[in-house]
Amino acid sequence: MREINSAAVENLTSHGLLEVRDLIAQARIQRAEIAADLAEAQGVHSRDAAELDRRSRSLFRVFYKRRIAELEISVPEAEQEIQRLTEWQQSTHVDVRFETSDAAQKAYGALVRQFEILRGCARIWDITSDRIGNRVVERSYASRSITRTPVTLEFSTSDLVRFEGRAMRFQNVNGEDILIFPGVALMPREDGAFALIDLREIDLAFAAAQFVEDEAVPRDSQVVGYTWAKVNKNGSPDLRFRDNYQIPLCLYGRMVFTTPGGVEEEYQFSNAAAAGEFARAFDAYRSALASS
């Protein structure tokens, strides 16, 4: 089987976005350091505040005057430090604003609406490998065999890129998820590495194709015909197999994301029409970006 997956995220970032990627990565490291300092400050405040409360309530508080005085200074100081670190932490987020034309903004809105429809497909699969089938030897109608895994699409956010709105996330079972923002796609890896890709570099190929569905037929799929588990070249059932049975042919949508830098991700959708509309909206948005 041929594996269908993208290159390592270190190699996927668009050339024009390398500096932005590095800026975001540095901000993330700084934010992690601040988070550690903030956790320490919160721990000190919680400990000292609890001790101050306990000693102030004690019947023997007269013996703790010096310690109480120290705590009455340290607790407010810890509160101020927590506030300072919190504000500093917020300032390390990179707010991304994409300056595009009115036409591009409208095209992005249309893309989001089509994504809302697309993620409502009864079944969505991530295609992770394939091979060309030998229809004669395998006695099969299918000319291509694939390995697929059900996935979901959802609106999402990321601590790497902040903007007003939500990203369109394509789950990826054998690699990094694809998050589509205005003008850029983000592919974050679990270890913190990530790629930023200019949407104008992404090609989204779409095709409506018949698929030999040997599992349950999704409720929103169009059955366009039937074949047999074992079939002759002319489409008739191979009578040598006594337990031969009919299999529905479903019309599915196939989408493949590719870039010159090494992105290759393929998806299959039970609703071919919804997939086709999203692909057309994506192409329209990419064209609008190129004209901005």
Disulfide bonds with the S-S distance in Angstrom:
none
